Amino acid sequence: MKTPTLKLLAAAGALAAAGLAAADFPLMNMVADKVIQKYQSSTCEQLWAQKQEPKSEQEQRLVGLLKSDPQLRVAFMNKVAGPIANKMFDCGMIP
């Protein structure tokens, strides 16, 4: 009986830590939400076309910021990875 309790406590701790990390980056959360919304509201054809376009100055700044701040990058990727990967899979952009 102790094993399920320990697993539950570990899961709760991980969720709490993830929540604290998200709370530390309110601006990142806004940007991540916009990125997720872009992927969810775009058609596959739009995403394929956008993939061919050069990155905007704003996107380049965001990438630079994420490269320079590992903690911010982890929080950002943890938030956007699932929704983006699912859309890319649906569109045949990843195997």
trRosetta pair geometry for C-beta under 8 A, 3 or more apart (Angstrom, degrees):
i j d omega theta_ij theta_ji phi_ij phi_ji
1 4 6.7 -53 -164 33 44 103
1 5 6.8 39 147 -14 69 112
2 5 5.5 -63 -154 42 41 114
2 6 6.1 40 152 -22 75 106
3 6 5.8 -54 -145 36 31 109
3 7 6.4 30 157 -18 65 105
4 7 5.6 -54 -146 38 34 112
4 8 6.2 36 154 -22 66 106
5 8 5.6 -54 -148 36 30 113
5 9 6.4 30 154 -17 64 106
6 9 5.7 -54 -147 38 32 111
6 10 6.3 33 154 -19 65 106
7 10 5.7 -55 -147 37 31 111
7 11 6.3 30 154 -18 65 106
8 11 5.8 -54 -147 37 29 110
8 12 6.3 29 154 -18 64 107
9 12 5.7 -54 -145 38 31 111
9 13 6.3 33 154 -20 64 106
10 13 5.7 -54 -149 36 30 113
10 14 6.4 31 153 -19 64 105
11 14 5.7 -53 -148 35 32 111
11 15 6.4 30 154 -16 65 106
12 15 5.8 -54 -147 38 31 110
12 16 6.2 33 153 -20 65 107
13 16 5.6 -54 -145 36 31 111
13 17 6.3 30 156 -18 65 105
14 17 5.8 -54 -148 37 31 110
14 18 6.3 31 153 -19 64 106
15 18 5.6 -53 -146 37 32 112
15 19 6.3 35 153 -20 65 105
16 19 5.6 -54 -149 36 31 113
16 20 6.4 32 152 -19 64 104
17 20 5.7 -52 -148 35 33 111
17 21 6.4 34 152 -20 65 104
18 21 5.7 -52 -148 34 33 112
18 22 6.4 31 153 -18 65 105
18 78 6.8 -143 -139 151 106 147
19 22 5.8 -54 -148 37 32 110
19 23 6.3 32 154 -20 65 107
20 23 5.6 -55 -147 37 32 112
20 24 6.6 40 152 -29 64 103
21 24 5.7 -52 -155 25 33 116
21 25 7.2 -3 159 7 62 107
21 71 7.7 -142 -145 178 105 91
21 74 7.6 -69 -172 103 145 102
21 75 4.8 -159 154 -103 109 109
21 78 7.6 43 104 53 141 151
22 25 6.7 -82 -156 49 32 89
22 29 5.9 77 -172 -85 87 120
22 75 6.4 165 -86 -162 51 111
22 79 6.9 114 -109 -78 107 121
23 26 7.4 5 -164 -64 41 81
24 75 7.3 -125 67 -94 103 161
25 28 3.5 -10 154 31 120 124
25 29 6.0 137 104 -26 80 83
25 72 6.0 136 -108 -126 143 82
25 75 5.3 127 21 114 148 154
25 76 7.7 -93 131 -59 158 77
26 29 5.5 -51 -150 31 34 115
26 30 6.8 37 152 -20 64 100
27 30 5.6 -50 -155 31 36 113
27 31 6.5 32 150 -14 67 105
28 31 5.7 -57 -148 40 34 109
28 32 6.0 35 153 -20 69 108
28 72 5.9 -159 -87 -158 148 94
28 75 6.0 65 122 104 152 119
28 76 5.5 -105 -172 -79 117 92
28 79 7.9 141 139 20 98 150
29 32 5.6 -52 -140 39 29 112
29 33 6.2 34 157 -22 63 105
29 79 7.1 -159 -118 -122 64 166
30 33 5.8 -54 -150 33 27 112
30 34 6.7 27 151 -18 62 104
31 34 5.7 -55 -153 34 34 112
31 35 6.4 34 150 -19 66 104
31 62 6.6 175 -176 -124 147 130
31 76 7.6 -24 90 -124 112 112
32 35 5.6 -52 -148 35 34 112
32 36 6.3 34 153 -18 66 105
32 76 5.6 -162 -82 -141 115 70
32 79 4.3 27 175 105 152 137
32 80 5.1 -134 -153 -53 93 103
33 36 5.7 -53 -146 38 31 112
33 37 6.2 33 153 -20 64 107
34 37 5.6 -54 -145 38 30 112
34 38 6.3 37 153 -25 64 103
35 38 5.6 -50 -150 30 30 114
35 39 6.7 25 154 -13 63 104
35 80 5.3 -12 99 -120 129 137
35 84 7.3 -24 144 -70 105 120
36 39 6.0 -59 -153 39 31 107
36 40 6.1 22 155 -14 67 113
36 79 7.5 -92 -49 143 128 91
36 80 5.7 -142 -66 -121 89 80
36 83 4.7 47 -140 85 99 156
36 84 7.2 -102 -106 -51 63 81
37 40 5.8 -60 -140 43 29 107
37 41 5.8 10 167 -6 68 116
38 41 6.5 -69 -139 45 20 96
38 42 6.0 20 163 -26 62 117
39 42 6.1 -57 -137 30 24 110
39 47 7.1 53 -131 -99 69 125
39 83 6.1 131 82 134 133 99
39 84 5.2 -133 -93 -107 171 68
39 87 4.5 172 166 36 107 164
39 88 7.9 -47 -153 -41 125 77
40 83 6.4 -45 -59 -178 104 120
40 87 6.5 -126 -83 -77 48 135
42 46 4.2 -128 -167 86 99 127
42 47 5.1 116 123 -54 131 86
42 50 7.3 -45 -154 -1 155 141
42 87 7.7 74 64 180 95 142
43 46 4.7 100 53 4 76 101
43 47 7.2 -142 94 -3 42 85
44 47 5.7 -56 -150 37 34 111
44 48 6.3 36 152 -20 67 104
44 90 7.1 -129 -81 112 114 86
44 91 3.6 168 -126 -127 104 103
44 92 7.3 51 -159 27 137 88
44 93 7.9 -165 -150 -35 93 104
45 48 5.8 -52 -148 35 32 111
45 49 6.4 30 154 -17 64 107
46 49 5.7 -57 -148 38 31 110
46 50 6.1 29 155 -19 67 109
47 50 5.7 -54 -142 39 31 110
47 51 6.4 41 154 -31 63 102
47 87 7.2 169 -79 142 161 115
47 88 7.5 -151 159 -98 150 67
47 91 5.7 -31 66 -144 140 173
47 93 6.9 -80 126 -54 127 146
48 51 5.7 -50 -153 24 30 117
48 52 7.3 26 151 -17 59 103
48 91 7.1 -161 -49 168 92 127
48 93 7.4 -158 -85 -86 78 108
49 52 6.1 -60 -163 31 35 109
49 53 7.0 36 145 -25 66 105
50 53 5.5 -51 -152 25 42 116
51 93 7.5 179 -68 -133 155 129
55 59 4.1 -123 -172 91 99 126
55 60 5.1 126 116 -58 121 82
55 63 7.2 -8 -179 -10 161 138
56 59 4.7 98 52 7 77 100
56 60 7.0 -138 96 -4 42 87
57 60 5.6 -54 -148 37 33 114
57 61 6.4 35 152 -21 65 103
58 61 5.8 -52 -150 34 31 111
58 62 6.5 32 151 -19 63 105
59 62 5.6 -53 -149 36 34 113
59 63 6.3 35 153 -19 67 104
60 63 5.7 -52 -147 36 32 111
60 64 6.3 34 153 -19 64 106
61 64 5.6 -55 -149 38 31 114
61 65 6.3 33 153 -20 65 105
62 65 5.7 -54 -148 36 31 112
62 66 6.3 29 154 -17 65 107
63 66 5.8 -56 -147 39 31 110
63 67 6.3 32 153 -21 65 106
64 67 5.7 -55 -147 35 30 111
64 68 6.3 18 158 -13 64 111
65 68 5.9 -65 -147 41 29 105
65 69 6.2 -14 168 16 67 113
65 72 6.8 -61 145 108 92 149
66 69 6.7 -75 -132 55 25 83
66 72 6.2 -129 -116 106 57 101
66 73 4.3 102 -172 -97 83 90
66 76 5.9 -78 -114 46 117 154
67 73 7.2 81 -73 -77 23 136
69 72 3.8 33 112 22 121 118
69 73 6.2 158 91 -20 65 84
70 73 5.4 -54 -143 36 33 115
70 74 6.4 35 158 -21 67 102
71 74 5.9 -49 -150 32 30 110
71 75 6.6 27 153 -15 62 106
72 75 5.8 -57 -149 39 32 110
72 76 6.1 32 153 -19 67 109
73 76 5.7 -57 -145 38 29 111
73 77 6.0 23 160 -15 66 110
74 77 6.0 -58 -142 41 26 106
74 78 6.1 30 158 -22 63 109
75 78 5.9 -55 -146 35 26 113
75 79 6.6 21 156 -16 60 109
76 79 6.0 -66 -157 36 28 107
76 80 6.2 -8 164 7 68 114
77 80 6.4 -70 -132 50 28 89
77 81 5.2 43 174 -49 70 111
78 81 6.5 -30 -119 9 16 116
80 83 6.3 -75 -159 51 50 100
80 84 5.3 34 158 -16 88 121
81 84 6.2 -71 -143 44 21 104
81 85 5.8 16 167 -17 64 117
82 85 6.1 -60 -139 38 21 107
82 86 6.3 21 163 -18 61 109
83 86 5.9 -57 -147 35 28 111
83 87 6.5 23 158 -15 64 107
84 87 5.9 -58 -150 38 32 107
84 88 6.1 29 155 -17 67 110
85 88 5.7 -55 -142 40 31 111
85 89 6.2 35 156 -22 64 106
85 94 6.8 -42 -152 42 74 154
86 89 5.7 -54 -148 35 29 113
86 90 6.4 30 153 -19 63 106
87 90 5.6 -54 -149 36 33 113
87 91 6.2 20 155 -10 66 111
88 91 5.8 -64 -144 45 30 105
88 93 4.0 -85 -163 68 84 118
88 94 4.8 51 130 1 114 106
89 92 7.8 42 -179 -68 29 24
89 93 7.4 -79 -57 50 23 76
89 94 5.5 -49 -82 66 64 98
